[in-house]
Amino acid sequence: MSSDSLTTSQESSQSIQPISNLAAAREERKWNKLSEKMSAFHEWFKEEFNTLYELADGSFTRQGLSLPRYLDTAKAMNHHLTMHHTLEERHIFPILARSMPKFANNDDGAHIASHRGIHEGLEKLEKLVTKWKDSPSTYSPADMRACLDSFRDVLFHHLDEEVADLPGENLKKYMTLADVEALPI
């Protein structure tokens, strides 16, 4: 083999490698899309929860919020989590549950069980918010924080665990890339 053809062969091999690396990176992004999107939502929920908790002591006024506006943020967090879980349970979990029991709506379905625990806390929060909107003078920072504390652990554990179950490396054990791309997210 001449040195010219060896050089051409090496150049060709070097130009193919970046293309295949790019294709592999593209495929990995597709596998990880669900996990990354879910992670972004879940981090936002944690931030929303932590802000609500932090401001519960009345410091919401230093942020320019009145008690009714602060309570509206609590109501909004409740709505956001409820909508998120409703969408998951109706559109995403049934597809994942076909091959991943943790997403099933049965005794093996750890994620839906967590949703139930979270929503028990959200229902308590909703009752308190309604009470305090009707009678603002009864607002209690200690009661607000106690309510939030009652479901913080299950919420944060669930948010982290769900994302940990969704990276591409884990999904590859259960699904095809076509299955992942068909998920409505």
Beta strands, then each sheet from edge to edge (+ up, - down):
end
